[in-house]
Amino acid sequence: MGDLVLPSLGLQLLSELEKAGAITETSLTLPPDITWDRYEALVTMFGQLHRTSAWLLGDALNYGEKVYGETYTQAANWTGLAESTLANYASTCGRVPRSRRRSTLSFSVHSEVAWLEPKEQEEWLSKVSKNAWTRSVLREELAPMRAEKELAESRARRERQTMLNGVEVPAAILPPAVVESHLCS
């Protein structure tokens, strides 16, 4: 991804507007005498923040979890966003490394490929770029793969359950949660 360059003129104007009470959670009141350069800088900055906010939040949340052990509850209170939204941001950022992210593609496109293996992510991101697909088109293209993966996971769960119910299975080959639930029942 390219470097985020927030126009200093936009930041300066934002600070002035905030001090003047011209910014609320639901509105922005610009002064009638704002210059074109200041207006352009502010709108450019807002556009950049909009396009990058999911990445910024996701990376920040992953940092907070790693360094402070924090979950999404506090961040949900701070941001006003749902925990599930924040979890999606963090998961996508954790699964799609910075080196694979493409500034020309939306966060939602990256989120659609996050469940894939790294090589597959790269291949699908290339297809999206080459064909100018929307997230919806990508989702349709990935649907058969996702269904196949979900079916395989479902079969594996059923097989593990069958083994637990009828045959002694070495605990080392089962997920810890499965072993614990079997031992507790």
N, C-alpha and C positions, 0 to 999 in steps of 0.2 A: 504494500500500500504506500501511497505517497505520503509525504509529510503534511500534517495539518497546519495550515498557515492562517491563523486568525488575524485579520487586519487590525493593526493597533488602533487605527482610526475608529474601527467598529467597536472595539473594546472600550475605547475612551468615550465614545458617544453613549454606549450602553451604560457605563458608569454614571455619566451625567444625567441620563434619563431616569435611572433608578433613584438617584439623589433627588430629582425633581418630582418624584412620585408619578412619572409618566408610564411606568411599567407595573402591571398587575399580573395575576396568574392567568387572566383571560383577555388582556388587552395591551396594546402599545399605542401611545399617543405621541406622534412625532411633531416637533415644533414646525410652524409654517415656513420658517426661514432656513431650514436645513439645506446645506449645500448638496449638490449632486454627488460629490466625492464621499461625503459622510454617509449619505443615503446608500450609495452603492456598497460601501465598506460594511455597513450594518447588515444589509440584505445578504451579502456574500457570506458574512460570518454566520448568520442564522442558517443559511443553506448548508454550510459545512457542518455546523453542529447537528443539524437534523440528520444528515447523511451518516454521521459518525457516532451519534450518541449511543446506539446499541453496542457498537464495538467498545467505546470508551467505558460504558457501564459494565459490560461483560468482563473486560480485562480488569477493571477496578474490583469487581466482586470476587474474581478468582484470586486476586492479590489479597484482599481482605480475608478470604477463607484460609489462604495459605499462611498468612502472617499473624492474623488475629483469631482465627478459628470462628469467624463470624458467619452466620447464615443469612438468608435473604430477608428475615423478618425485620431487622433494623433498617436495611436498605429500602424495604417496601415502605416503611414509615417515613423515611427521609425523602424518598422520591415520589411517593404517591402512586407507584406502579405496583401491579399485582406480583406476588411472589412467583407465580408461574411464569410471568413475563421475564422477570429477572433471572429465574432459573434457566430459561431458554437462552437468554443473552450469555450467561456464564457458560452454559454447556456448549453453545456454538463456538465461543471464543476458546474454550478449552480443547475442543476437537478439531478446530480449523486454525492451525498455527499462523502467526503473522506472515510468515513467508509464503503461504498459499493464498492469502486473502487478496482479492482484486478490488481495487477502488472503483473500477468501472461497473462492478456488479453490486446489487443491493445486499444488505445484510440478510434479508429473507431468502435470497438464493443460496447464500452460504449455509444458512440454517437448514435448508432442504437437503444438502449433501453432507451435513455434519456426521450423520450416522454411518457413512461409507468409510471404507479403508482409505488411507492417504492417496494411493495411486488412483483409486476410483474417483475420489474427490477432484483431483486434478483433471482427470479425463472429462468429468461432467461439467466442471467449471469452464473448461475449454469449449465444450459443445455449446454451453449457454452463450459464451462470448461470441463464438463463430456464427451461431444461428440467431442471435439477438432474441433468445427466448425470454419469456416472462417467468415469474415464479410458478404460475399456474401450469404453463406448458411443461416446465421442468418436473413439477409434481406428477403430471400425467405420464411423462416419460419414465419416471422412476417407480411408478406404482407397481408394475409387475415384479421388479426386484424386491421392493419392500414387502409385498405380499408373500413372495417366496421365502424371504428371510423370516418373517413372522410365522409362517407355517413350519419352517424348520425348527424354530425356537419352541413352538407349541409341541411339536413331536418330541423334542428332547425333554421337555418338562414332563410329558406323559410317560416317557420311558423311564425317567428317574423315579417318578411316582410309582410306577408298576414295580420297579426293582425294590423300592422301599417296602411296598406292601407284601411282596412274596419271597424275596430273596435277600440274603444278607449281602450288603454292598459295602465295600471298604469306604469308610468316611472320607478318606483322602480324595476320592474322585467326585464327591458331591459338594455343592456349594454349602458353606457353613450354615446358612439360614435353613436349608432343607434338613440338615442333620439335627440342628437344634429343635426344629419343630417336630421331627420324628421322635426325638428322645423325650420331649416334654409331653407327648400325647399318651 
